[in-house]
Amino acid sequence: MSASEPKPGDPLTERELKVMVGIANGRTRAAIAGELGVCPDTVRSAAGRARRKLGAGTDAQAVVLLFALRQFDLHEIRFPRELLAPGEVGASVQVNGGAVAV
């Protein structure tokens, strides 16, 4: 591993964090790239660096670890309405004693 290669425990860059928030929201790499004004390969690279820094094998594992490390919270994640019960307008999720409405 060269000096420029990310290592587990290295902090995420702002771009890597934005990419992971996009992934957590279910966006495609192409959609994230369009939102950030970069090419999809840049998004793929940023996600890979984030996974290596977090010691995660998959994007899903990386997202869970970011929640656990408090790098982002539920306010940044949009829950698809189809996950809510029919007729339910919103839901709340308990996070460390605090409720977050969705």
N, C-alpha and C positions, 0 to 999 in steps of 0.2 A: 504494500500500500504506500503510495507516494505521499509527500507532505501535503499535497493539495487535495488528497482524497478525504472525504468526511469520515470521522470516526464516531462510534457510539459515544454519546454524551456531549458532542459538539452542539452548540446552540443553533437553532434553525434561523435562517435568514428571513427577512420579511416576505420575500417572494415564495420561499418554501412553505411558510405558514399560510399565505394566501392560497396557494395551490392546494394544500391539505384541507382548508376550509371549503374550497370548491368541491373537492372530492367528497368530503363529508356531506355536502349538500346534494350529492348525486349527479353533479355536472360531468359531462364528458371532458376529456382532455382538450378536445377542439373548442368546446364552449369556454372552458377556463382560459385557454389561449386567447380567444377573442376578447374576453373581458379584461385580460391583463395586457393585451396588445403585444403578445409574443407568439412564436410559432409553437405548434403542438409538441415538437421535439424538446423545446425548452421546458414545457410543463412536465413532460415525461422525465427529463433529467432532474428537475427540481423535486419531483415526487420520489424518485430513486434516492437522491441525496438525503431527503427527509427520512425515508425508511431506514437508511444506513445509520443516520445519526441517532435514531430512536431504537435501533436494534430490532426493527420490525421486519417480518417477512412479506407482509402484504399491506396494501393501503388500508384495509379495515383494521388491522392490528395497529397501524400507525395512528389512525384516528382515535382509537380507544386509548392509546398511550398518551396522546395529546390532551384528551379529556382528563386522564388521571394526573397528568403533570400540570394541569390547569393552564395550558397554553392557549386554549380557547374554551368557550363555554356554550351552553345551549342557546344563548341569545344570538349566536352566529349561525345556528343551524335551523333550517326551515323544514318542518315535518310535513310530508305530503298529506293533504287532507284525506286521501283514501286510507290512511292508517288510523284515522279516527273512527269511532263508532258512527253508524248511520244517524243523522240528525244531530250529532254532537257538534257544537260550534267551536269548541276549543278543548284543550286538555291541559293539565299541569303535570309537571314532572318534579319529583323531589330530588334536589341536588345538595348534598351536605346541609340539610336542614332548611334550605330555602326553596320555595316553589317557583317554578318558571312556567308561565302560561304560554301555550302554543295554540 
